[in-house]
């Protein structure tokens, strides 16, 4: 897993590896992955939840109770619930988003799947998505999973990331590169 040089990275990797091994033994890899994607979505949508995960002002019991209620309402698998409650008991919820990413990355790696993260300035229509999918599949010499986000700040174009490779074809990126080039010409 990439980015393990930070303390959170190494910690998250160990927890993610433990969870994927448990899920594999229980034959629940996909169920846990689906649960984790849902929890990741909740974390991304809620500033209050992100604050609770990171803040040392909440004690262990408050964090555990809050996560327990969220997990029950989300209806996650028992393995996912027990794992996240152990993370809460160990006061490691601040690293939960990276643990989730680590699990999903390792699962994809084990399955030989490639994920392309595409950021566009506006929502892409079905034809554009189809063309993009075909182009990315050709580049990776196989089938890639394409995740698309919209960021109006790009002004136009796309930013595509596949693994450690990034192609910035956005107008914002081009303007930034032009600005750097112009500073060097002065």
N, C-alpha and C positions, 0 to 999 in steps of 0.2 A: 504494500500500500504506500502511496506517495505521501510525502510531507510528514514523515515520521521523525524529523529532527527536532520538533518542538516537544516539550514534556506532555502536552495534551495529545499530540499525535501518537506518541508511544503508548500512552495510557489508553487512548481510544482504540488503537490497533489491538492491544491485548484483550480488551473487552469484546470488540467486534469478532475477533478470532474465536474467543470462547463461545460466544453466542452462535456463530455459524457452525461450530463443531457440535454444540448441543442440538441445534435445529436439524442438522444433518442426521444425527443419531435418532432423533425423534421423527424423521421423515416429514419435517415441517418447514423446509427451506422457503417455499413459496408463501406459505401462510405468514411466517414471520416477516418476510420481505414486504408483503402487502401491509401488514400492521405498521411496520417501520416507515413505509412511505406515507401512510396516513398520519402518523405522529409527527413526521417531519413537516408535513403540510400544516398541521396545527401549530407547530412551533413557528413556522414562517409567517403565519397569519396573525399570531397573537403576541403583541409587545409585552403584555402582562405575563404570559407564559415564559417568554424569553428572559424576562427580569427575574422571575421566580427560579428559573434554572440556574442563573448566574449569580444571584445575590447571596452573599453570606449572611444577610440579615434574617433569612428564613432558616429556622433550625431543621434538623433532620426529620423530626416528626411532622412538621408543617409541610415540608417538601414531599415526604412519603404520602401523607394523606391527600395532598393536592393531586399528585400523580396517580394515586390509586383511584380517585374519583374520575379523573380524566380517562384513565384506561378502562374503567368499568363502563363509562358512558360510550366510549369508542368501540366497546365489544371486542377487544383484542384477544388473541389466543392466550391460553394460560402460560405458555412458555415465555411469550413476549412480556406479559404482565409481571411474572416472577423475576425476569431479568431486569426490567426497568426498576422494580422495587428494590432489588439488590443494589443497583446503581445508586438509587436514592439513599439507601441505608449506608452505603459507603461514602456518601457526600461527593459523588462524582457526576451529578446531573449537569454540571457546567459543560461536560464533555459529551453529553448525549448526542447532540447533532453530528459531531464528528464520528461517534460510534456508529450511528445510523449510516452515514456515508461510507464508513469503512466496511460495514457488513454488506451493503449493496454493491460496492466496488469489488469486494472479494468474491461475492456470489457471481457477479458478471465475469470476473476473471476465470473462475473455476469452470464456467460454462463456455468460455471462449467468446463471450459477447463483447462487442465494442459499443460504447456510447458516445454519441456526438452531441455536444451542447451547443445549440445555435441560439444566438440572440439577434433579434431583428428590430428594426425601428418601428415596424407596424406589424399587425397580425397578418400571417401568410394565408392565402387561400389554398384550397385543396390541390389545385394544379401546381402551385408553387411548392407546396410541401412534397408532392410526388416527384417533381424535378429535383428538388434538394435531396430527397431520399436516394434517388438513383445516382446522383453525383457523389454523394458520400459513400454509398455502397461500392462504387467503382474505385474510389480512392483507397478504401480499407480492404479491398479485395474480398468482400463478403457482405453479410447483412449487418447493418448497424442500427442501433436503437437511437432515434433522434428525439432529443428533448428540446423544445422550442420555448423561449421566453421572449417577451416584448419589452424593449427599453427605448422609449421615444427619444432619450438623450442622444442616441446614435445618429439621429437626423435622417439617416437613410442607409441602405446596405445591410450587411450581415457581419457578425463575428462568429466564427466556427471554431470549436475546440474539440479535438479528438485526442484523448490521452494528453500528452505533454505538448502536442502541436497546436498552434493557434494561428488562424488566418483572420486578420482584421481587414475586412473590406467595407467598413462603415465610413460614412462621410466624416463623422467625428474623428475617427482614427486617422484618416487622411489629412484632415485639418491640423490635428495635433502634430503629425509627422512634418507637415509643411512649416508649422510654427517653429519646431525644433531646427529644421533645416535653415530657416530664415535667420534665426538667432546665430547660427554658426557662420552665416555669410556676412555678418556685420563687422 
